[in-house]
Amino acid sequence: MERLSKVIGPIATNVHVLADPRTREAIAIDTAIPSLDWIARELAAREWTLRLIVSTHGHWDHTGDNAAVAAHTGAEIAVHPLDRHRLEHPEPLWAPFAIPPSIPAVELAEGGEVAFGSVRLEVLHTPGHTEGSVCLLSADGGLLFSGDTLFPGGWGRVDFPGGDAEQMVASLGRLATLEDRLRVLPGHGAATTIGRERPWLEMVRDQGRLLL
């Protein structure tokens, strides 16, 4: 699997393009505004075909360019069904520009897969930041795309619409069961590993509450 990443937009969202180098099929993860130009250039330079646009959750800073990228590439949009309404009817909380609606065609389900070429990403439903938040696990690649569920030293906010502290505790406890070696690529900020985050993840799991 080949991976391109770029920090984009007013809230510094990590946008990813992943591809199978043999089939040249690709997906994009969390297409923040303004990611269309960058994605289009990278696809054209490598002769990759974008098959899917994946939203790890429905907040505007992860979905703002969904419609534009879909229109340019013909790729379908995927999101967990519990966050579908956030794409269709965006809530631009503090967004400095209008957020176009987008129409998902693919549902991300717990235990399902995002497949392109020979690459497989397992869908983990990890609610807490929103009802439909997901992480994407590449077991072969040793990567976890954690959206806004897990950050270095912390977790996504639970005080926005759709947030739930109890669900976040359960999701973080689930991530604590993953292998230390996994490299975590969050929706914002620097990469980390499960091993590096394990001490506090296990504290959250064992205490059954988010740490202050």
LOTIFI-307509 format. One record per atom (N, C-alpha, C): x, z, y; residue in three letters. Coordinates in pm, whole numbers, plus 32768, in hexadecimal, padded with zeros to 4 digits. Layout:
XZYALA;...
END
This chain:
805380007F89MET;800080008000MET;80578000807DMET;80397FA980DAGLU;807B7FA9815CGLU;80217FEE81C2GLU;805F8036821FARG;801180828282ARG;804A806D830DARG;7FF1804D836BLEU;8011804883F8LEU;7FBD80B2843ELEU;7FF980F7849ESER;7FB0816084E5SER;7FD18158857ASER;7F6E817E85CBLYS;7F82817E865CLYS;7F2781E88698LYS;7F5D822E86FEVAL;7F0E82908747VAL;7EC4824887B8VAL;7E40825687BAILE;7DEE82048812ILE;7D8282588855ILE;7D66823888D4GLY;7CF3826F8919GLY;7D0F82EF8965GLY;7CAC831E89B2PRO;7CBE83908A0BPRO;7CCF841689C3PRO;7CAC841C8942ILE;7CBE849888F7ILE;7D298484888BILE;7D7A841C889BALA;7DEE84058844ALA;7DC7840787B0ALA;7D6F83AA878CTHR;7D42839E8702THR;7DA8835186B0THR;7DC483808639ASN;7E1B833785DDASN;7DCA82CB8595ASN;7DE7824D85B3VAL;7DA481DC8575VAL;7E01819F850EVAL;7DCC81818498HIS;7E1E814D842BHIS;7DE980C783FAHIS;7E45807083D4VAL;7E237FF7838AVAL;7E747FFB8309VAL;7E2F7FF28299LEU;7E6D7FF68215LEU;7E577F7181D0LEU;7EBA7F448183ALA;7EAD7EC28142ALA;7EF07EC280BAALA;7EBB7E6F8062ASP;7EFD7E4C7FE5ASP;7F547DD28003ASP;7FD87DDE7FFCPRO;802E7D6E8024PRO;80217CF37FC9PRO;7FF07D077F50ARG;7FE37C957EF5ARG;7F677C427F16ARG;7EF47C847F26THR;7E787C3B7F41THR;7E617C257FD6THR;7EAA7C708029ARG;7E9C7C6B80BCARG;7E117C9A80EAARG;7DCF7CE88096GLU;7D527D2780BFGLU;7D727DAB8104GLU;7D237DCB816DALA;7D417E4181BEALA;7CC17E8C81E3ALA;7CD67F0A820AILE;7C6B7F598245ILE;7CA17F9A82C4ILE;7C467FC2831CALA;7C6B800F8393ALA;7C248095838CALA;7C6880FE83B8ILE;7C30818483B8ILE;7C2981B78448ILE;7BB181DD8473ASP;7B97821D84F4ASP;7BBF81C5856AASP;7B71815C857FTHR;7B9080F985E6THR;7B6181298670THR;7BB4817886AEALA;7B9881AB8735ALA;7BA3813B879BALA;7B5F814B880CILE;7B7280F2887FILE;7BF4811988C4ILE;7C4E80B888E1PRO;7C46802888CFPRO;7CA57FF68861PRO;7C777FF287E6SER;7CD07FCC8778SER;7CC27F3A874DSER;7C5D7EF2877ELEU;7C457E69874ELEU;7CBF7E108762LEU;7CF87E0C87D9ASP;7D687DB287F3ASP;7DDD7DCD8796ASP;7DFE7E4D8784TRP;7E6E7E71872CTRP;7E507E48869CTRP;7DD97E68866BILE;7DB57E4585E2ILE;7DB77DAE85CEILE;7D7D7D64862DALA;7D787CD38621ALA;7E057C97861CALA;7E607CC88671ARG;7EE97C958672ARG;7F307CB185EEARG;7F217D2A85BCGLU;7F667D4F8540GLU;7F2E7D0184C9GLU;7EAD7CEF84C4LEU;7E727CA18457LEU;7EA47C10845BLEU;7EA57BD684D2ALA;7ECF7B4A84DEALA;7F637B3984BCALA;7FB67B9784E9ALA;80467B8C84D2ALA;80687B92843EALA;80167BD883F0ARG;80347BEB8361ARG;7FD87B998307ARG;7F7D7B518345GLU;7F1A7B0282FBGLU;7ECA7B5C829CGLU;7EA47BD182CDTRP;7E507C2D8282TRP;7DBD7C1282A4TRP;7D667C2B8245THR;7CD67C208259THR;7C977CAA8254THR;7C557CD182C0LEU;7C177D5582C5LEU;7B937D52827ALEU;7B887DA88216ARG;7B107DAE81C2ARG;7AB17E1D81EBARG;7AE67E8A8222LEU;7A927F00823ALEU;7AC87F5082B0LEU;7A6B7F8982FCILE;7A8A7FE78368ILE;7A52806D833EILE;7AA880CF832BVAL;7A7F815182F9VAL;7A8181B8836AVAL;7A1181FD837CSER;7A09826B83DCSER;7A0D82EE8390SER;7A72834283A9THR;7A7983C28364THR;7A09841F838FTHR;79D284078405HIS;795A844E8434HIS;7926840384ADHIS;78B6843284E4GLY;786F83E28546GLY;788883FE85D8GLY;78EE844A85FCHIS;79078464868AHIS;794083E886CFHIS;792183DA874ETRP;793D835E8797TRP;79D1833A8799TRP;7A28839E8798ASP;7AB8838087A1ASP;7AF0834B871DASP;7A9B833F86B8HIS;7AC483038638HIS;7A7582848618HIS;7A1082678667THR;79B581F88644THR;79A0819486B4THR;79DC81AB8729GLY;79B9815F87A0GLY;79CC80C88796GLY;7A31809B874BASP;7A4A800B873DASP;7A187FD386B8ASP;79C680208671ASN;798F7FEE85F2ASN;794C7F678603ASN;78F07F608663ALA;78A17EE68674ALA;78FA7E71869AALA;79597E8786F5ALA;79AF7E1A8723ALA;7A0A7DE986B2ALA;7A437E458666VAL;7A9B7E1D85F7VAL;7A4A7DD6858BVAL;79D27E068570ALA;797D7DC5850CALA;79597D388538ALA;79367D2785B8ALA;79117CA285E9ALA;79877C4185E2ALA;79FE7C7285FDHIS;7A757C1B85FEHIS;7AA17BF58572HIS;7A957C508513THR;7AD07C3C848FTHR;7A697C1C8422THR;79EB7C40843AGLY;79877C3383D2GLY;79887CA5836EGLY;79DA7D0A8386ALA;79E27D7C832BALA;79657DD28337ALA;793D7E0E82C7GLU;78CD7E6B82C8GLU;78FC7EF582F3GLU;789C7F48831DILE;78B87FCF834CILE;7888803382E5ILE;78DB809882CAALA;78BA80FD8266ALA;78BE818782A4ALA;785C81DA827FVAL;7857826482ADVAL;780382B38248VAL;781483358245HIS;77BE838881F0HIS;773083838228HIS;76CB837E81D4PRO;7641836F8206PRO;761483DE8264PRO;764D84568259LEU;762584C282B3LEU;765884AE8341LEU;76B784548354ASP;76E9843483DAASP;76BD83A98409ASP;766C836883BBARG;764182E183DFARG;760082DD846AARG;75AC83418487HIS;756583418507HIS;75C3834B857EHIS;76388385856AARG;7697839285D8ARG;76D4830C85FEARG;76DB82AF859ELEU;770A822885BBLEU;769B81D485FALEU;762481E285C5GLU;75B4819285F6GLU;758481C0867FGLU;75908242869AHIS;7564827B871AHIS;75D282D9874DHIS;763D82A18785PRO;76B182F287ABPRO;768F835D8812PRO;76D083CF8803GLU;76C7843B8865GLU;774E844488ABGLU;775C8401891EPRO;77E083FA895FPRO;7803847889ADPRO;781684E78965LEU;7838856589A6LEU;78BC855889F1LEU;78B5855A8A74TRP;792A85548ACBTRP;797984D28ABDTRP;793F846C8A83ALA;798583EC8A79ALA;799083AC8B03ALA;7A0483718B24PRO;7A1583358BA8PRO;79DF82A78BB2PRO;799E82778B49PHE;796681F18B49PHE;78F081EE8AE8PHE;78A181848AF0ALA;783081758A95ALA;786081608A06ALA;7817819589A6ILE;783881878919ILE;77D1812C88D8ILE;77F880B388B1PRO;779780588874PRO;776A808B87ECPRO;76EB807B87CCPRO;76BE809F8745PRO;76F7803F86DEPRO;76FE806C8663SER;7729801785F4SER;76D18034857BSER;76C57FD18525ILE;76687FDA84B4ILE;76B77FDF8432ILE;76BA805283EFPRO;77018059836FPRO;76B980088303PRO;77097FC982AEALA;76D37F7F823CALA;76FC7FBD81B8ALA;775D801881BCVAL;779480558142VAL;778C80ED8151VAL;775B813080EAGLU;775481C280EAGLU;77CC81FD80A1GLU;780C825D80DELEU;787882A7809FLEU;783C831E8056LEU;784F83227FD4ALA;7812838C7F83ALA;787E83E07F42ALA;786384627F33GLU;78BC84BC7EEDGLU;78E284837E65GLU;7963847E7E4AGLY;7993844B7DCBGLY;799B83B47DC2GLY;796C836F7E2BGLY;797482DE7E2CGLY;79FE82AE7E52GLY;7A0D822B7E5CGLU;7A8E81EF7E7DGLU;7A80818A7EEDGLU;7AE881857F3FVAL;7AFD81157F9AVAL;7B6880BE7F58VAL;7B4480427F38ALA;7B9E7FEC7EECALA;7BBE7F6E7F3BALA;7C3E7F487F3CPHE;7C687ECA7F78PHE;7CE37E9B7F2CPHE;7CDA7E237EF4GLY;7D437DF87E9AGLY;7D4E7E597E26GLY;7DC87E847E09SER;7DDC7EE57D9DSER;7DDE7F757DCESER;7DC87F8A7E50VAL;7DCF80107E8BVAL;7D4880567E7EVAL;7D4D80D67E5AARG;7CD681277E4DARG;7CE781A77E9DARG;7C8481C77EF1LEU;7C8182447F3ALEU;7C0582917F0DLEU;7C18830C7EDFGLU;7BA7835E7EB5GLU;7B66839F7F2DGLU;7AE1839E7F30VAL;7A9683DA7F9EVAL;7A7A846D7F7DVAL;7AA684C77FD5LEU;7A8885567FCALEU;7A2A857B803CLEU;79B185A7801DHIS;795485D38085HIS;797D865E80B1HIS;79A6866A8130THR;79DC86E88165THR;7993870E81E6THR;7913873681DCPRO;78C887598255PRO;78FF87D58298PRO;78D887E68314GLY;790588588364GLY;7918883083F4GLY;796387C4840AHIS;7971878E8491HIS;78F3874084B5HIS;78C386F08457THR;783C86B5845CTHR;780586BD83CETHR;7783869F83C2GLU;774486A6833FGLU;777F864082DEGLU;77A685CD8312GLY;77D4856182BDGLY;7869854882C2GLY;78B885A982EBSER;794A859682EFSER;7981857E8263SER;79E28523825BVAL;7A24850781DBVAL;7ABA850581EFVAL;7B02851C8180CYS;7B9185008177CYS;7BA384918110CYS;7C0E8447811DLEU;7C2D83DB80C0LEU;7CB283FA807CLEU;7CAF83FF7FF7LEU;7D2384287FA9LEU;7D5F83B07F60LEU;7DDE83957F7BSER;7E2A83327F30SER;7E85837E7ED1SER;7E5883907E55ALA;7EA883DC7DF5ALA;7F2B83947DD8ALA;7F2583107DC8ASP;7F9E82C47DAAASP;800082C57E1FASP;7FC982BC7E99GLY;801F82B97F0EGLY;804783417F41GLY;800B83AC7F0BGLY;802C84327F38GLY;8000844E7FC6GLY;7F8B84157FEELEU;7F5B84228077LEU;7ECC84598079LEU;7EAF84A780E0LEU;7E2884D580FCLEU;7E0984B6818DLEU;7DA7845F81A4PHE;7D768443822BPHE;7D0784A88246PHE;7D25850C8299SER;7CCF858282A1SER;7C6C857F8315SER;7C6985148363GLY;7C0C851083D3GLY;7C1E858A842CGLY;7BAE85C88453ASP;7BB4864184A5ASP;7B9386BE8454ASP;7BAD86B783D0THR;7B99872E837DTHR;7C158786837FTHR;7C89874B836BLEU;7D0687998360LEU;7D6E876283BELEU;7DA887BD840DPHE;7E17879F8467PHE;7E8E87F98443PHE;7F0487DB8477PRO;7F7388398464PRO;7F5088C184A0PRO;7F468925844EGLY;7F2B89AC847EGLY;7E9B89C884A3GLY;7E3F896E8484GLY;7DB5898884ADGLY;7D5289238476GLY;7CD9892A84ACTRP;7C6988DD847BTRP;7C1B88A484F1TRP;7BC0884984D2GLY;7B6E880D853AGLY;7B08886E8572GLY;7AE2885885EEARG;7A8388B18631ARG;79FE88B485E7ARG;79C0892885E9VAL;793E893885A7VAL;78CF8957860CVAL;78EF894C868DASP;788C896C86F4ASP;785188F08735ASP;786F88798700PHE;782D87FF872CPHE;77B087E986D9PHE;775487908706PRO;76DF877186B3PRO;770987458627PRO;76CB878285C3GLY;76EB87648539GLY;775487BE84FDGLY;779388138550GLY;77F9886D851DGLY;77BE88E584D5GLY;7808891A8474ASP;77D7898B8426ASP;784F89D683EEASP;78608A538418ALA;78D68AA183F1ALA;78D98ABB835AALA;78678AD9831DGLU;78658AF5828EGLU;788C8A7A823EGLU;78598A078268GLN;787D898C8223GLN;7912896D8235GLN;7947898982ABMET;79D5897182C2MET;7A2989CA8267MET;7A028A478257VAL;7A4B8AA181FDVAL;7A4F8A668170VAL;79DC8A378141ALA;79D689FE80BAALA;7A2D898080AFALA;7A2A892C8116SER;7A7B88B28113SER;7B0F88D08115SER;7B3989308167LEU;7BC68955816CLEU;7BF2899280E7LEU;7B9A89E180ABGLY;7BB98A1A8028GLY;7BCB89AD7FC0GLY;7B7B89457FCAARG;7B8B88D57F6CARG;7C1288917F81ARG;7C39887A7FFELEU;7CB988388018LEU;7D2E888D7FE8LEU;7D1A89107FE2ALA;7D8489697FB1ALA;7DA189537F1DALA;7D4889107ED5THR;7D5E88F57E47THR;7DB288777E30THR;7DCD882B7E9ALEU;7E1887AF7E8BLEU;7EAE87CD7E7CLEU;7EFA87677E56GLU;7F8887797E39GLU;7FDA878D7EB8GLU;803E87E07EAFASP;809687FC7F21ASP;80D3877D7F5BASP;80F3871E7F05ARG;813D86A77F2FARG;80ED864B7F8AARG;806B86587F8ELEU;801985FB7FD9LEU;803C8600806ELEU;8056858C80A6ARG;806D85808136ARG;7FE6856F817AARG;7FC985C481D9VAL;7F4885C6821EVAL;7F55857C82A2VAL;7EFF851782B6LEU;7EFB84CB8332LEU;7E7784EA8376LEU;7E78854383DAPRO;7DFC856E8419PRO;7DC9850B8481PRO;7D50852584B1GLY;7D1384CD8515GLY;7D5884D2859CGLY;7D9E853F85B8HIS;7DE9854F8634HIS;7E68859D8613HIS;7ED38580865AGLY;7F4B85D0864CGLY;7FA685A485DBGLY;800985FA85BFALA;807485D98563ALA;804985E884D2ALA;809385A6847BALA;807E85B383EBALA;80B0863B83BBALA;807C86638347THR;80A886DF8308THR;809E86CB8272THR;80A787358226THR;8094872E8195THR;8037879F816ATHR;7FFA878F80F5ILE;7FA887FB80BFILE;7FFF887580A6ILE;807688608074GLY;80CF88D1805AGLY;80ED892280D8GLY;810288DD8146ARG;8120892281C4ARG;80A8897281F5ARG;8030893F81DDGLU;7FB78980820EGLU;7F7E89E581A9GLU;7FB089E5812FARG;7F738A3480C5ARG;7F638AC980E6ARG;7FC58B0E8122PRO;7FB48B9E8137PRO;7F348BC28183PRO;7F1B8B7D81F2TRP;7EA28BA0823DTRP;7E258B6481FETRP;7E318AF081BBLEU;7DBC8ABA8175LEU;7D8B8B1C810BLEU;7DE78B5780C2GLU;7DBF8BB7805CGLU;7D878C378099GLU;7DB98C5E810EMET;7D808CD28152MET;7CF08CB88179MET;7CD48C4181B0VAL;7C4B8C1D81D3VAL;7BF28C1E8156VAL;7C248BE280ECARG;7BD78BDE806FARG;7BBB8C6C803BARG;7C238CBF8035ASP;7C148D427FF9ASP;7BC28DA3804EASP;7BCD8D9780D4GLN;7B818DEF812DGLN;7AF58DBB814AGLN;7ADD8D3A812BGLY;7A598D01813FGLY;7A318CF481D1GLY;7A948CE18227ARG;7A768CD382B5ARG;7AE88C8A82FAARG;7AC88C4E836DLEU;7B2F8C0E83BELEU;7B818C7A8403LEU;7C048C66840ALEU;7C5C8CC98445LEU;7C558CC384DCLEU;7C608D35851DLEU;7C5E8D3A85AFLEU;7CE88D1D85E6LEU;
END
